[in-house]
Amino acid sequence: MTRAYKLFNDAAEGGVIGKANEPVALAWQKAYEAAQQAGLQGIAVEEAYFEVRLH
């Protein structure tokens, strides 16, 4: 999970990731979107802020 998160953040901030790491970064994005949908289910808001803390 840590690797996926870091790769996604690097790409989101304009960093370049190799083709070999692209599926890992995209997996993070899919997991984030699924968590967002689950978190918003049943409440009347359109957006939410999620913070990930790696320990």
Secondary structure as UniProt FT lines:
FT   HELIX           2..12
FT   TURN            13..14
FT   TURN            19..21
FT   HELIX           22..40
FT   TURN            41..42
//
